[in-house]
Amino acid sequence: MRSSSTSPTRRRSLVGALASAPLLLASLLPGTVGSAAAAPIPPAPPLHGSTAEQVGGSAQGLGQNVGGQLDGSGLGPSVYTGEGSGPDRYVALGDSYAAVGRISPGAWSQGPVGCVRTDDAYPAVVARALGAGTFVNASCGGAVTDDFWEAEDGVPPQLDALDAGTDVVSLTIGGNDVGFGAVILGCAVRPLARDAGALPVADLAATEISEGFDASAGCADVIDRQSAEALDQLDSRLDEVYGEIAERSPDARVVTAGYLSAIPDDETIRNSPDCELLMAAGEADRDRMRAFQGEINRVVRDAAERNGATVVIPDEPGHSMCAPAAERWVDLTGLQTGAAPVHPTAAGHAHVGERVLEALEAR
């Protein structure tokens, strides 16, 4: 039996957050409805190519998404057909670390506009490599565990994508439940915004990114009190998620992907011209952020192992937000990689996809 949520969080408006992020960065830095008809699993969007080709592809995809939003046909999971050489049915669940890769032209795939699913995100990487007969992508940017059971803004519960014929399930969830966005705002963005006289802009972003958390309380309070309380609740909520997956898809192989390492060591931060936001946080707060991400991945790992899922924690060093742009698996601003701010790059998703595939092959 699922317990009622005591968490203050709901789904963040990722589209709103993405709209407010460029404004903030510019001021600081130099009900259940049917899913869309099945379409072939799209290839990964090109990292290079003419601007006209990429913008055209992105505009077409976004236009289809908006149309589906208006008539109700495109609010469910995205459904694709593949070669059929692999599992019959692969279902992807999760938040923006599963849904959102490059938000640059040409990468936006079908689905609800607010979910911002992209064709280079790791579930799509896995689906293509597996040759899944049917790939059902229910992941959604901004999702919290509540969204696995409850419809939000017309987007059906993610767990409704599962059925008894599902062979493979992947998921990444928990970061929004414990306020990862509020941590970045409270520890890194607000100190720099204060020095630049841009706190009103930071507070505007906070309303979209950190609903249910008070980023203005400061880094120590967000991590040591607000997020710590949410972490205590996440354990049991993840147990409930796995219980539902086992009930709805009893024969599925389940792989959980944790969160890519984002905050590097201080020497790397100091030597990176792109990490001014992280330098704005004091040394103690940078230590807090690193420890906090470690705690998220610890809870994710423990819950997966406790429930018999295979877990992948892609926390290899050297590819953080402060690495050279071509080597980043997570980007701080997204300006050089086309990623959403503080989200995986296309290269990061490719790495997570490889780790998930290795985990599936090992089972």
N, C-alpha and C positions, 0 to 999 in steps of 0.2 A: 504494500500500500504506500503510495507516495504521500509524504508529509507536505503540509502547506508551507509555502515559502515565507521565510521571515526576512529575506534579503530585500533591501530597498531598491535594488537595481531592476531596470527594464531594458529592453533593447535600445541601444543608442541609435540615433539617426546618423548612420554613417555618411549618407549623402550630405546632410547638413554639416557634419564635422569636416568633410572634405571641402565643402564650400567655404567654411570659415578658416580652415588651416592656411591657405595661401595668404589671406589677409593678415593673419597673425604672423606668419613667417616673414612677410614683406615688411612688417613694422619692426621686426626684431633682428633681422639678419641683413648684413650687407647683402474572420470567418473562413471555413475551408472551401476552397474552390478547386476546380480541376486544373491539372498541370497542362502545359503546352504540349502540342503534338510532338512525338519523337522526331529528332533530327539526327543526322550523322554526327558522331563525335568530331568536333572541329579540330583542325591542326593547331599546334601552338602558334600564336601570332608572331610574326617576324620581329626581331629586335631592330632590324634595319629595313629600309624600304622608303619609297617616295612618300613624302608627306601627303600627297593627294590620295595615294592608295590606302594609307593607314587611316586618314581622317574619314575617307569614304566608308571604309569598313566599320569604323566606330560609330559613325552617324547612323548607318543602316541598322546596326545592332541596337543602339540606344533607342532609335525610333520604334523598332519592334517591341522593345521592352515597355516603352511608354504606352503603345497601343494595347499591349496585353494588360497593363495596369488599369487602363481605362475600361476595357470591356470585361475584366475579371478572368480572362483566359490565361494570363501569364503570371499569376500570383503564387502558383504552386512550385514544386521542385522542377528543375530543368531536366528533361528526359532526352537521352541520346541513344542511338543504336550504334554498336561497334561491329567488329569483324566476327565476333562470336567464337574466337579461338580460345578465349579464356573463360572466366566465370560467367554464368548466365546473367547474374544481376549484381551490380556493385552499387551501394548506396553511400554517399558522402554526407556527413553531418558536421555541424560546427559553426564557428564564428568567423571573423574576418581573416584569421590566420589560416583558415581553410578556404575561404571564398575569394579573397581579394589579392590579386597579384598586381601587374601593371594596370594602372588606370589611364594610361596614355592611349592615344588613338589606336584602334585596331584590336584591342585586347578584350573589350567588354563583350560578354556572352549573353545568352538569353536568360530571362528570369526577372524577378521583381527589381525595379530600379533601385530600391533602398538596400537590396542585398549586395549589389555590386559584384556579382560573380564574374570571374574572368577566365579566359581559356588557357592561361598559363599557370593558374593556381594548382597546388599539388594534387588535388583529386582528379583534375583533368589529365595531368601527367600520368598518374597511376592508371586511369581508365584506358588511355591510349596504349600504354605499355602492356597492360594485361590483355587487351583485345576483348574487353567485356562485351557481352551480347547486348546488355542494357546498362547504361550508366545513369543513375538518378542522383542529381546534385541538389540536396536540400540545404546546404550550408548557406549562411547569411551573415553579412557583415553586421557587427554590433550585437550578435546573438548572445543571450545568457541561457542558463540551463532552463529557466521557465519556458523559453521558446521551444523547447523540445516537446512540451505538452500543450502549450497554449498558443492560439492564433494571435498575431500581433500585426496591426495595420493591414489586415486581410491576408497576410502570409500564414498558411496553415502550419500546425505543429510539425516540427521536423520529424518526429518519430512516426508520423503517419506515412512517411515514405517507405517504411519497412514493411515486409511481408514474409510469409513463411518460405518463399522461394528465394530470398536474398542470400547470396553466397558469401559476399564480402562487405564489411562495414568499416569505414574509417571515420574518425572523429577527432576534432580539436575543440575543446570547450573549457571554460573556467576563468579565462583572463578578464573578461568583462564582469563576471560575478564578483571578482575581488578588486575591481577598480584599477586595472593597469593604466588606463588613460588618465585617471586622477593622479596616480603616482607621478607620471611624466609631467603633468601640468604643475602639480604642487612642488615637485623637487627641482625641475629644470626650467620649465617655461615661465612660471610666475616670477622667479628671481630675476631673470633677464628682462621680462616685461616690466617689472617694477623699475629697474635701472633705466629702461628706455622710455618710461612714462607711458606704457601701453597696457596697463592693467585692465582697462575697460575691454580691450580687444581680447585679452586672455580670458576674462570672465565670460565674454560672449562664446568663445570656443568651449569653455567649461560646461556651459549649459547643454551642449550637444554631445560632448565627449564623456563627461563624468557624472551623468545623472545618478542621483542617489548618494554621491560622495561630495564632500566639501573640500575642493582643492585649495581654497583660500586659507584653510586652517594651517597649512604648512606641511612640509615634507614629513617631519617626524610624526605629526598627528595622523596624516593620511595612512602612512605605512604601519606605525606602531599601534594605532587604535582602530581606525576605520577598516583598513584592509585586513588587519589581523582578525577582527571579528568575522569578516566575510570568509576568510580562509578556514576558520573553525567550522563554518557551515558547509563549505564546499565538499568536504569528505563525504558526508551523508548524501548530498545531492547527486554526486557522481555515482555512488552506489545505486541510487534510484534509477539513474540513466542506464547503467549496465543491466539492471534487473529488467527494465522495459525492453532493451535490445534482445536479451536472452528469451524473453517471453514471445516477442513478435517475430524474431528471426532465429530460432533455436539452433539452426545448423550453420549459421554464418561465422566466418572467421572475422574477428574484430581486431583492428589495429588502431591504437591511439597515438597520435602525434602530439608531443608537447610543444613548447614555445622556443623558437630560435633565440640563441644568445644575443642580447641587444647591447648591454652596457659593458664595454671592455675595461681593462685595467687603466689606471690613471696615466701611465706613461703613453699609452696609445691615444688617449683622449687629448693629452697636451700636445702631441705631435700631429694631430689632425686639424687642418684648417676648417674642416666641415663640422666640427663638434663644439662650436661655441655654446650651444644650448647646454651641453653637459658640463662645460667648464663653469657655467653660471651657478651650478649646484656646488655646495661646499663638499670637501672630501668626505665628511661623515655622511652626508646625504647620498653621495655617489655609492658609498659602501652599502647604505640602506637599500638603494635601488637594486644593486647586484644581488644582495641577500634575498630581497623580495622576489625577484624572478626565480631564484633558486628554490624558494619555498613553493611558488606556484608549480614548478615542474616536479617538486617532491610530492606534492599532494596528487598531481595528475598521475605520476608513476605509481604511487602506492595504491591508488584506487584501481588503476588498470590491472595491476598484478593481483590485487585482492580478488578481482572479479574474473580472472582468467583471460584477460585480453593481452595481446602483445603490445608492448609500449615502445615507442621510439622517442627519445629526447634529443633533438638535434642541436646540441649546445656546444659543438666543436668551436674552439677559439679561432681567431684570425679572420673572421668574416662579419664582424659587428658593424654597427652604424658608423664607426669611425675608420673602417678599412677603406682603401681606395675603391672608387665607385664600381669598378669592374669586378671587385672581389667581395662586395657586400652581399650578405644574405638578408639583412634587414637594413632599411634606410631611415635616417633621422628625419629628413625633410622630403625625400622623394624627388627632389628637383633634378637630380642627376640620373636617376634610374627609372623614373616614371612610376615608382611605387607610391602607395599611400604613405603619408608620414607615419613613422614608427611602425612600419609593416614590412612583410617579406618582399624582397625583390623577385623578379623572374628567376634569377639564379638561386635564390633561397628556396623557392618553391621546387625547383628542379632537384635540389639537394634533398629536401624533405621527401619528395616523391621517390627518389632512389632508395632512401632509408626505409620507406614503407614497403616498397617492392622487395627489398632484401628481407624484411621481416616476414612477408608473406611467403617467400620462397623457403625460408627456414622452418616454417611450420609443417 
